[in-house]
Amino acid sequence: MNALDLDAIRPCLEGAIPGVIATCGGDGVPNVTYVSQVEYVGARQLALSFQFFNKTRRNVLANPQVELLVVHPAHGATYRIGARFLRTESEGPLFERMKAKLAGIASHTGMAEVFRLRGADLYAVDSVTEVAAPRGPAAAPAPSPLSSLRRASERLAACTDFDALVETLLDAVVQEFGLPHAQLLVWEPSRERLVTLASRGYGRSGVGAEIPLGEGVIGVAARTGSPIRINHATLEYAYARRVREGLDPAQLGREIPLPGLAEPGSQLALPLQTGGQLQGVLFVESPEELRLSWDDEDALVALAGQAAALVRALQPQSDEEGAAPPLAQPADCPLGGEPLRVRYYAADSSVFLDDEYLIKGVAGAVLWKLLRLHHEAGRCEFSNRELRLDPELGLPEVGDNLEARLLLLTRRLAERQACVRLERCGRGRLRLLVERPLQLQGVGR
């Protein structure tokens, strides 16, 4: 029988069945107890959650040798792991990932106020031994996530623009991986928030919904640059409800509810990064517990990496073809009806149409700029280049992700069925269509 390592027993480290740890103190007295988390780090490394200053902790500090028993959740095989304590990490991706998972375990068991991660204890694995064979016949093998990844990757490789990339990525997650609940969020660095750009499988699209950096499964994945996978019910959307309940009443009209399952069983947040820069987060979830395996995570991490690279590659190499002169409102889009009241708050760049919240942030500032130029100069066509260079918008010189912000704005306007629309009219150019006279009001900081 070949020697085992943690790669061979990764399903045992999902947390579905608690592990057991045996330690021995300096006085030779053993201690055996359950452990909340046994976290896979590598084929020969694992981490345990450090939550309490208890007998186990004292023993480990006195004698670093430990033994663990873990159980395979599918067929009940039991394995003994011999390991040595190396160090405790109280910050960084490993700590943040375990902290997020512990929140899921705590909420699932009704002990959110009891569990608090103090650190991630890192161990070197010396041996992995099977001590109880599988019970019953092996389950039929699930479809390989590698096959799903190959098909999804081929679909992404055929994309020629950013709009197509967004649609193809989410469709591939749903159709190739069989995960009907997914959303793509883009990163807005100026406000340190992630904004929902598109989604699948929810009653509402949630376009424009926001979550702060570092909050919930999505925010932690973005902050640490590390995927976060939880296969138990979590606090993610309880967090979203708490945010709403804690808002000042004046702010309630400026929040779009985050889409999500009422009772998620499994969740995976995947940061999209390229060149060390965060582009956004791909988030998938399922009402089933243990729906997302390690292999699913590995495959979706690879897909997210490809998508992040394409986000940069599909940014236009030149902002416009030729220097077409600005055009006035086209004759087939006449103005009529009551004036459209547009109110803009400079403090957070939020835009209201007829007293109903639309969007905020960079997308809000862009819309306000376009509406002002339309109202004052009769313009209806604009170039990406002029928006990038406009000092009022304050876009960064590198990685401004303007395409994502324009797509977010376009989708939000379409979803609201506003009498204002945006559409493409050539490479690096867009057209603003306004169906009612404008009444603009700017509110200073």
C-alpha positions in Angstrom: 0.0 0.0 0.0 1.4 3.4 -1.0 2.1 5.9 1.8 -0.8 8.3 2.2 -0.6 12.1 2.5 -3.3 14.8 3.0 -4.0 15.0 -0.7 -5.4 11.4 -0.5 -7.8 12.2 2.3 -8.8 15.8 1.6 -12.6 15.1 2.0 -11.9 14.2 5.6 -10.9 17.9 6.2 -14.2 19.4 5.3 -15.4 19.7 8.9 -18.6 17.6 8.2 -17.5 15.2 10.9 -15.4 16.7 13.8 -11.8 15.5 14.2 -10.3 14.2 17.4 -6.9 15.3 18.7 -4.7 13.5 21.2 -1.9 15.4 23.0 0.4 14.7 25.9 1.6 17.2 28.5 5.1 17.5 30.0 4.0 15.3 32.9 3.1 12.4 30.5 -0.6 12.7 31.0 -2.5 12.4 27.7 -5.6 14.4 26.7 -8.1 13.7 24.0 -10.7 16.1 22.7 -12.6 17.2 19.6 -11.2 19.9 17.3 -13.4 22.4 15.4 -11.2 22.7 12.3 -8.6 20.6 10.6 -7.6 22.7 7.7 -5.7 21.4 4.6 -2.6 23.6 3.9 -0.6 21.2 1.7 0.1 17.5 1.2 2.3 17.6 4.3 0.9 20.5 6.3 -2.3 21.2 8.1 -3.7 23.8 10.5 -5.9 23.6 13.6 -8.0 26.3 15.0 -6.7 27.9 18.2 -9.7 29.2 20.1 -9.2 28.5 23.8 -6.3 28.6 26.4 -7.1 25.0 27.5 -5.4 21.7 28.3 -4.8 20.9 24.6 -3.1 24.2 24.0 -0.9 23.8 27.1 0.1 20.3 26.0 1.0 21.4 22.5 3.2 24.1 23.7 5.0 21.7 26.1 5.1 18.7 23.6 4.6 19.5 19.9 3.8 15.9 18.9 0.0 15.3 18.3 -2.2 12.6 16.7 -5.5 13.2 15.0 -8.3 11.0 13.9 -10.4 12.1 10.9 -13.3 10.4 9.2 -14.2 10.4 5.5 -17.8 11.9 5.3 -18.8 9.8 2.3 -17.9 6.2 3.4 -16.7 6.4 7.0 -13.1 5.3 6.6 -11.0 6.6 9.5 -7.4 7.9 9.3 -4.8 8.6 11.9 -2.5 11.6 11.3 0.8 12.1 13.1 1.8 15.8 13.2 4.2 18.3 14.8 3.3 21.8 15.9 5.3 24.5 14.1 3.9 27.9 14.9 0.7 30.0 15.4 -0.4 32.5 12.7 -2.7 35.3 13.8 -2.9 37.1 10.5 -2.6 36.5 6.8 -4.6 34.4 4.2 -4.6 31.1 6.2 -5.8 32.8 9.4 -8.5 34.8 7.5 -9.7 31.7 5.7 -10.0 29.7 8.9 -11.7 32.6 10.6 -14.4 32.8 7.9 -14.9 29.0 8.1 -15.2 29.1 11.8 -17.9 31.7 11.6 -19.8 29.2 9.4 -19.4 26.4 11.8 -20.4 28.6 14.7 -23.6 29.8 13.0 -24.5 26.3 12.0 -24.3 25.1 15.6 -25.8 28.2 17.2 -22.5 29.1 19.0 -21.5 32.2 17.1 -20.8 34.0 20.4 -18.6 31.2 21.8 -16.3 30.4 18.9 -13.6 33.1 18.3 -10.4 32.3 16.4 -7.3 33.4 18.2 -4.9 31.9 15.7 -4.2 29.2 13.1 -1.8 26.6 14.5 0.3 25.2 11.7 1.5 21.6 11.9 3.9 19.5 9.8 2.4 16.1 8.9 4.7 13.1 9.5 2.3 10.2 8.7 -1.2 9.4 7.5 -2.5 5.9 8.2 -5.8 4.2 7.5 -7.1 2.6 10.7 -10.7 1.7 9.6 -11.6 0.7 6.1 -14.5 2.2 4.1 -17.9 0.9 5.1 -20.1 -0.3 2.2 -19.4 0.0 -1.5 -17.7 3.1 -2.9 -20.0 5.8 -4.2 -20.2 6.3 -7.9 -17.5 8.8 -9.0 -18.8 12.4 -9.5 -18.1 14.1 -12.9 -14.6 15.4 -13.0 -14.3 19.2 -12.4 -11.3 19.1 -14.7 -13.7 18.3 -17.6 -15.9 21.1 -16.6 -12.9 23.4 -16.3 -11.8 22.5 -19.8 -15.2 23.2 -21.4 -15.6 26.5 -19.4 -12.0 27.6 -20.3 -12.7 27.0 -24.0 -15.8 29.2 -23.7 -14.0 32.0 -22.0 -11.2 31.9 -24.6 -13.7 32.7 -27.3 -14.8 36.0 -25.7 -13.9 39.1 -27.6 -15.2 41.8 -25.3 -15.8 42.5 -21.6 -19.6 42.2 -21.9 -19.3 38.7 -23.4 -16.8 37.7 -20.8 -19.2 38.5 -17.9 -22.1 36.6 -19.5 -19.9 33.6 -20.5 -18.2 33.3 -17.1 -21.5 33.1 -15.2 -23.1 30.8 -17.8 -20.1 28.5 -17.7 -20.4 28.2 -13.9 -24.1 27.4 -14.1 -24.0 25.0 -17.1 -20.6 23.4 -16.9 -20.2 23.1 -13.1 -23.9 22.7 -12.3 -23.9 25.6 -9.8 -27.1 27.6 -10.6 -26.4 30.3 -8.0 -23.6 32.6 -8.9 -22.6 36.3 -9.0 -19.7 38.4 -10.2 -18.7 41.5 -8.2 -16.2 44.1 -9.4 -13.8 46.0 -7.2 -14.1 49.7 -6.6 -10.9 50.7 -4.9 -11.8 54.3 -4.2 -14.5 53.2 -1.7 -13.0 49.8 -0.9 -16.2 48.0 -1.8 -17.2 45.2 -4.2 -20.2 45.9 -6.4 -22.4 43.2 -8.0 -22.2 43.4 -11.8 -24.3 40.3 -12.8 -25.8 37.2 -11.2 -27.6 33.9 -12.0 -30.2 32.0 -10.1 -31.7 34.6 -7.8 -35.1 36.2 -7.7 -33.4 39.6 -8.4 -30.2 40.4 -10.2 -28.8 42.6 -7.4 -26.9 44.7 -9.9 -25.3 47.6 -8.0 -25.5 45.8 -4.6 -22.3 46.4 -2.5 -20.3 44.7 0.2 -17.3 46.3 2.1 -13.8 44.9 1.8 -13.1 42.3 4.5 -16.8 41.7 5.4 -18.4 38.3 5.0 -17.1 35.4 2.8 -16.9 37.7 -0.2 -15.1 40.6 1.4 -12.6 38.3 3.2 -11.7 36.6 0.0 -11.1 40.0 -1.7 -9.0 41.3 1.2 -6.8 38.3 1.5 -6.6 37.4 -2.2 -7.4 33.8 -1.1 -10.4 31.6 -2.0 -12.8 31.0 0.9 -14.9 27.8 0.8 -17.5 26.9 3.4 -19.5 23.8 3.2 -21.9 24.6 6.1 -24.6 27.2 6.6 -23.0 30.6 7.2 -23.5 34.1 8.5 -22.9 35.7 5.1 -26.5 36.9 4.6 -27.2 37.4 8.3 -24.4 39.9 7.9 -26.2 41.6 5.1 -29.4 41.9 7.1 -27.4 43.4 10.1 -25.9 46.0 7.8 -29.4 47.0 6.7 -30.7 47.1 10.2 -27.8 49.2 11.4 -28.0 51.9 8.7 -29.2 55.4 9.4 -32.7 55.7 8.0 -31.5 58.4 5.6 -29.1 55.7 4.1 -31.7 53.0 3.5 -32.7 54.4 0.2 -29.1 54.1 -1.1 -28.8 50.3 -0.6 -29.5 47.6 -3.2 -30.0 44.3 -1.4 -27.3 41.8 -2.0 -28.6 38.7 -3.9 -28.2 35.4 -2.1 -29.8 32.2 -0.8 -31.8 32.6 2.4 -30.2 29.4 3.8 -26.9 28.7 2.0 -25.4 25.3 2.7 -22.1 25.7 0.7 -20.3 28.9 -0.5 -17.2 29.6 -2.4 -15.7 33.1 -3.0 -12.9 33.4 -5.5 -10.9 36.6 -5.9 -10.1 37.7 -9.5 -6.5 39.0 -9.5 -4.0 39.7 -12.2 -0.6 41.4 -11.8 -1.2 41.7 -8.1 -4.3 43.8 -8.6 -7.8 42.8 -7.5 -10.4 42.9 -10.3 -13.4 41.5 -8.4 -14.8 38.3 -6.9 -16.6 35.3 -8.4 -19.1 33.9 -5.8 -21.0 30.6 -6.0 -23.2 28.9 -3.5 -25.7 26.0 -3.1 -28.5 25.1 -0.7 -26.8 21.7 -0.3 -24.1 21.2 2.4 -20.9 19.6 1.2 -21.8 20.5 -2.4 -18.4 22.1 -3.2 -15.4 19.8 -3.0 -11.7 20.5 -3.0 -11.6 19.6 -6.7 -14.4 22.0 -7.4 -12.4 24.7 -5.6 -9.2 23.9 -7.5 -11.0 24.0 -10.9 -12.9 27.2 -10.2 -9.7 28.9 -8.9 -8.1 28.2 -12.3 -11.2 29.5 -14.1 -11.2 32.7 -12.0 -7.5 33.2 -12.8 -8.2 32.9 -16.5 -11.2 35.3 -16.2 -9.0 37.9 -14.3 -6.4 37.8 -17.1 -9.0 38.3 -19.7 -10.5 41.3 -17.9 -7.2 43.0 -18.5 -6.6 41.6 -22.0 -10.1 42.7 -23.2 -9.7 46.3 -22.2 -9.6 48.3 -25.5 -6.0 48.8 -26.8 -7.2 52.2 -28.2 -10.1 54.1 -26.8 -11.7 55.0 -30.1 -11.5 54.4 -33.8 -11.0 57.8 -35.4 -12.0 61.1 -33.8 -15.7 61.3 -34.6 -17.2 64.6 -33.6 -19.7 64.6 -30.7 -23.3 64.1 -31.9 -26.4 65.8 -30.7 -29.6 64.0 -29.5 -30.8 61.8 -32.4 -34.1 62.7 -34.1 -35.5 59.2 -33.4 -35.2 59.8 -29.6 -37.5 62.8 -29.0 -37.9 64.4 -25.6 -41.4 64.5 -24.0 -43.3 64.2 -20.8 -42.6 65.6 -17.4 -38.9 66.5 -16.6 -36.8 63.7 -15.2 -35.5 64.9 -11.8 -31.9 63.8 -11.4 -30.3 64.4 -8.0 -26.6 63.9 -7.4 -24.8 63.7 -4.0 -21.2 64.5 -4.3 -20.4 63.0 -0.9 -20.7 59.4 -2.3 -21.5 60.1 -6.0 -25.0 58.7 -5.6 -27.6 59.3 -8.2 -31.4 59.4 -7.7 -33.9 59.4 -10.6 -37.3 60.9 -9.6 -36.4 60.4 -5.9 -35.5 56.7 -6.4 -31.9 55.5 -5.8 -30.1 54.3 -8.9 -26.3 53.9 -8.3 -23.3 55.4 -6.5 -19.5 55.5 -6.6 -17.6 55.8 -9.9 -20.6 54.6 -12.0 -22.7 57.4 -10.4 -20.1 60.0 -11.1 -19.8 58.9 -14.7 -23.6 59.1 -15.2 -23.7 62.6 -13.7 -21.0 63.7 -16.0 -22.8 62.4 -19.1 -26.1 63.9 -18.1 -24.6 67.3 -17.5 -22.8 67.3 -20.9 -26.1 66.2 -22.5 -28.1 68.8 -20.7 -25.6 71.7 -21.2 -24.2 70.9 -24.7 -26.8 68.6 -26.2 -24.2 65.8 -26.5 -25.2 62.1 -26.7 -22.0 60.4 -27.8 -18.9 60.1 -25.7 -15.6 58.2 -25.8 -13.9 56.1 -23.1 -10.8 58.2 -23.6 -12.4 61.4 -22.5 -13.9 59.7 -19.4 -10.5 58.3 -18.5 -8.8 61.7 -18.8 -11.6 63.6 -17.0 -10.1 65.0 -13.7 -13.6 65.2 -12.1 -13.9 61.4 -12.2 -10.5 60.8 -10.7 -9.9 57.4 -12.3 -6.5 55.8 -11.6 -3.9 55.9 -14.3 -3.5 52.1 -14.2 -6.2 49.5 -13.9 -9.2 51.9 -13.9 -11.5 49.0 -14.9 -13.7 51.5 -16.8 -15.3 48.8 -18.9 -16.7 47.1 -15.8 -18.1 50.4 -14.5 -19.8 51.3 -17.7 -21.3 47.8 -18.0 -22.5 48.1 -14.4 -24.1 51.5 -15.2 -25.7 50.2 -18.4 -27.2 47.2 -16.7 -28.5 49.2 -13.7 -30.2 51.7 -16.0 -31.8 48.8 -18.0 -33.0 47.0 -14.9 -34.6 50.2 -13.5 -36.3 50.7 -16.9 -35.3 54.3 -16.6 -35.9 56.8 -19.4 -32.1 57.1 -19.7 -30.1 54.4 -21.5 -26.6 53.7 -22.5 -25.5 51.6 -25.5 -22.3 50.9 -27.4 -21.9 52.8 -30.7 -18.4 51.7 -31.8 -15.0 50.8 -30.3 -14.4 52.8 -27.2 -17.6 54.9 -27.7 -21.0 55.0 -26.1 -24.3 56.7 -26.7 -26.6 58.2 -24.1 -30.3 58.1 -24.9 -32.6 60.4 -22.9 -36.4 60.2 -23.4 -37.5 63.1 -21.1 -36.3 66.6 -20.4 -33.7 66.7 -17.6 -33.9 68.6 -14.4 -30.5 68.3 -12.7 -29.7 69.1 -9.1 -26.3 68.7 -7.6 -25.9 68.4 -3.8 -22.4 69.3 -2.5 -20.4 67.6 0.1 
